[in-house]
Amino acid sequence: MSLEKGKVHACEPNQCCRTNIDGYLAEFCPTQNKNVFAIMNYPAQIVFQHPQLPQISKGVTTSLERSTLFTLRTLTMNTWGFKVWAEEKATRMPAIATFLKQSQYDVVFIQEAWYHADFQVLKNTFPYSTFYGTPGSIICPSISNDQSFYIQLLPIDCNGLMILSKHKIIRQEFISFQDRIPAPEELFATRGAIAAMIEVTKTVGGVDKAIKLSAINTHLATWYSETAGSPESEELWSSVREEQADDVLALVSAHKEKSDLVVVAGDLNATPNSAVYKKFISAGLVDTLISLKGENADKKQYVTWGHDDNTWTGGDPEDRLDYVLYTHTDKLSVRTSAYRTVSAKTEKDGEMISLSDHMWVESNLRITLED
């Protein structure tokens, strides 16, 4: 969800709380775990199997990219996908799919793909994708890519995260954050992180080279206050995001044991001076922007919220909230070879509109395999 949400009222301790979401009265009740709320009065999801999968090219090894350099092209994009609060989603989502179809990225980290219908549209733009849904949920269960929901009124208990890849996804896992903001606007969805283990193979100088990549996509809790965009707004629920950052870092630590390169990307809802951001850097993750631009990283062109070129949030307080970070083993040497914020637009009623309220982040990693 997005920063422009105003102040919310936290649920009273040990009591159910209610909110109206798109005409549906959602009720969240506490459980024995203080950080887990049960979602009441919402039906379990019905899943059905597709009779036949669409025929999509799977990027076979005969079409390996040929180059003298091993470059991993990444993009992180918040798609602003919850229709109750997002504007012009019906126009923007197909345009986002077109943008992805025309792209040359190796891995794309997507946040706020809340609805399964939107997930399907975006999934079909790349050869490989992670699954939809939240493991363990009966309202938004995790389903394979040859399944669908019979009907989905709202993406309650869904997480909105997906990873697209040109290269084969070997396996995936999802973690749910235990620490949450106790407000209905946060509790309706699941916050967490999804990890995909990917075998990236490229032809470099006529020789096939491969690395094991762990791609981790996350979306930390939103800011909520009457003074959105102020330092006080970020600090209000910083302790929750800090706990969520610890969960992500535990996932990073686990994947460092089994991968050559770990890339963490997403909407951290944290500025570069925040305690949340500093946790990631202190844990040894490299910020791709800082590593390439150094002291020039604080220029206005790199903000992802409130950017002058964004038709939805231009004029809001400017912040960098979206990141591509990485860590790697001694088997590799890695550096950032390119970085930019992406401003993508489409036409609506004769005017150009941004494809999201966030700017997206494109980052290329130049990889050398050590002998």
N, C-alpha and C positions, 0 to 999 in steps of 0.2 A: 504494500500500500504506500501511498505517497505522503510527502511531508506536509502538504497543505491541510491535512486533517487537523482540526482544532483540538481544543481540550476535550478529554474524555473523562468519564466518571468510572473509577475503579469499582469492581464488585465488592460488596461488603463481605468481610470475613465470614465464612461458614454459611453463606446464604446464596441462593440462586440469583442470577441477574439476567435481565432480558433486554433485547434490542430488536428494532425492526429493520430487517435487511431486505430491501426490494419487495416490501409487502408481506414478508414472512416474519412472524414473531419468533425469533430464536431465543432459546433459554439455555443457559449454561449453569450447571450445578457442581459444587465442589465434591471431590472424592477424598479418600483417605490420604492421597498424595496431595500436598498443598499446592503443587504446581500443575495438577491435572484436573481438568474440568470435564464433566460429562455433558454431551450435547443432547438435549431432550427434544421430544416431539418432532423428530425428523426421521423419515423412513430410511431403512437400509437400502443400499444401492443394488440394482439388478444389473448383472453383467451378462453380455451375450457374446458369442464367438462369431467373428466374421466368416461367412461361408468361403470367401476367397480373398487372399491378400492382394492389394494392388501390386502391379509389377513395377518395381523400382530398382534402378541400377545399384548394385552393391559395391561399386568401386573396387573391382577385382585387381589382383596384383599386377596384371599385364598393363595396367594404365598408371603405374607409379609415376609420381612427379619426378622429372629428371632435372637436375641442377648441379652446380658445383658447390652449393651450400645447403646445409640442413636447416631450414627455417620453419618454425612452428607459428602459424598465423592464428591468433585468437581474437575473439570478440566477446564482450559481455554486454548484455542488453536487458534492461528492465522494460517490458512491453506495455506496462500500465493497463493491465488486462481485466480488472474487476469492473463490470459494466455499470454497477451502481454509482461508482465514483469517477470512473474514467469517461472522458468525452470522445465521441466519434470512434468508438472501438470498432464498429462494423465497417468503417472506412479504413481505419488504420491497420487492422490485423491482416487483411489480404495484401495490403501494400508492404507490410513487414515480410510476409512470405515471399513476395516478389523480390524484395531486397536480398533475402537470404539465397534464393535460387540463383541470383546473378553474382553472388559473392564467391570468393576464393579462400575462405577461412578453412582451417583444419578442424578447429573446435570452437563451438559457440556455446556460451553460458547464458541461459535465459531465465529471467525471473518474471513473476506475475503472469505466467501462462496458466491462469486459474481454471479455465473451463476445458473439458475434454475436447469439445469441438474445435477450440483454438489450438489446443495441443496437436490435434490431428493435422490441421492446416500447416502448422510449423514443422511438424515431424516429417512430412512428405517432401520437404525441401532439401533434405540431406540423406545420404545413404544409411546412416545409423543414428539411433536416438535412444536415450534412456526411457524407462517406462513411466506411465502416468499413475498418479495416485499416491496414497500414503500407506505404507505397510502397517498392517494391524487395524486399520480403520474399516468399519462396516459401512460408513456413510460415503467415504471416498477411498475405496480399496485400491491397492496397487494392482494394475492390470497389465498384461503383456500387450505388445503393439498390434496383435491380431484380435484384440477384444475391444468392446465399447460398452458404455453405459446405455441402458435402455432409455433413460431420461435423466437429465440433470437440471434441476431447478436452480440450484445455487452450488457453488464450489465449497460447501461447508466441509471442513476437516481436510481439504486438499492443501497442497504446499506450494503450487505454482512454479516449481523448479523443473527444468529439463536441460539436458546437454545434447547438442547435436555434434556429429563427428563425420568427417570424411573417411576415417579409419575405423576398423572393427572395434567395437566395444566388447571386451572380454567378459566383464561382469560389473555389477553396480551394487551400491548399498546406500541406504538412507538412514540418517539419524534425526530424531526429533529433539528439539531443545526442551530441556526440563524447566528452565526458568522462563517465565512469560510475564508480560504486562497483564495484570488481572482486569482487563476491560473487554467488553463484548466485541468491540471492533478488532481486537487482536485474537480473541479466543475462537472466533468463527473459523479461522484457518489454522493450519499447522505450520509452525516455523521450524526450520531445520537446515540440513545440508545434504546434498546428494553427491556421491563420488562415483566416477566411472573410471575403470581401468581400461586403458586403450593401448593397443599395439600400433605405434606410428612407424610406418615403413616408407622410406623414400630412396630413390636412386641418386646417389651423390657421386659425381665423377665417374659414372658408369658402374658403380658398386652399390648394391642394395644394402642399406643401413637401417637398423631398427632400434627404437627405444621403448621402454615401458613407461607410459605416462599415466599418472593419476590426476584426473581433472575433478576439482571439487567446487561445486557451485553453491552459494548460500545467499540468504536474504535475511538480515538481522532486523530486529524489532524497529518499528517506525517511531519517529518523534511525535509526541503529543503534548501540546500546551497551547495557551492562548497567545503566546508570543513565538509562533513558528518561525524558525530561522535564526533565533537568537541563541547565544551561548547557554542561557538558562534553559531553553527548550531542549537542547541536546543533553544537558546534564540531568534533566528530570528523571529519565529512565536509563541513564547510562549504566547503572549497576546491572540491569537486566541484559543489556547488550554485551557487557563485559563477561558475564557468565556464558552467554551464547558464543562469544569469541573463544572462550576456553573449550567449549564443546567442539568447535571447528578445529582448534589446534590439536586436540586429542586425536581427531580424525586424521589430521595431517601427519602427526607423529606415527600413527599406525601405518599409513601409506608410504612413508619414507622408508620403511623396512622392506617394501616389496616393489618399489618403483624407482626408475632412474631419475624421474623429474615429477614434481608435484606442483601443479598450478592451481591456485585458489583465486576465484574471481566471483564478482557479484556486487550486490548493493549492500554495503555494510552499514548504511545510515550512520556513518561516523566520519568526522572531518579529520584531516591529517594531524591536528593538534590534540585529538581526543585520546582518552585512556584506552578506548577500544582499538584504535589504529595502532597505538604504541605497543599493545600486546602482540599483534601480528609481527611487527618489526623486531621486537625484543626476542621473539621466538626464532628469529633467523630468516624470516621471509623477506624477499627482495621486492620492493615496489618498483614496477617496471618504469613508471614515469620518473621517479627520483633517480633511478640508475642511469637513465638516458639524459635527462634534462638538468639534473642537479638543482642548483639554486633558482633556475628558471621555471621549476615545476609549479610555482605558485601563480603563474600568469593566468589571466582571466580565460584564456582560450582552453584551459584544461578543466574548468569547473564542469560538473555534470548536472548540477541543479541550479536553476536561475541563470543559465547561459543566455546571453543576449540574442542568440540565434534560435532559441527555442520559443515557439509560438504559444506554448502553454505556461511556461514558468519564467520566461524572460522578464526581468524586472523584480523577481523575488530575490531575497538575499542569496548571494552566490556561495556555493559550497561544492567541494569535491567529495562525493559519497560513494562512487563506483570505482572498483579497483581490479587490477590484474597483478597478482603477487606470485612468487615462485620460490622454490628451494630445490636443490638437486644433490645427487651423490657425487663422489669423486670420479665416477666413471665419465662424467660430462663436464664441459665448461659451457656456461650459458651467459649470454648477454642480451640486453634489449637492443634490437636493431632498428625498430620503428615504433612510434606511438602517436596516436591522435585521438581526439574526441570526434565522434561521428555525428554529423547533423544530417538526418535523412527526413525528407518531406514528401507529401503527396498532395494532390489537388482535391479540394472539396468546395463545390459551389463557386468555382472561379478563384478561390484563394488557396494558398499553400499552407498546409498544417504539418507540424512536426509529427513523426510517427510515435513519439512517446513524450512524456513529461520530463524524462531524464535524457541527457545526452548519453550516447553509448561510447564504450572505450575499446579501441582496436590496438592490439599490441603484438608485435612480432618478436619472437625469441630466436636468436641465432645460436645453434647448438653445434658443439664440436665433441665428437666421441674420442676420449683419450685412449691411447694405445695401451 
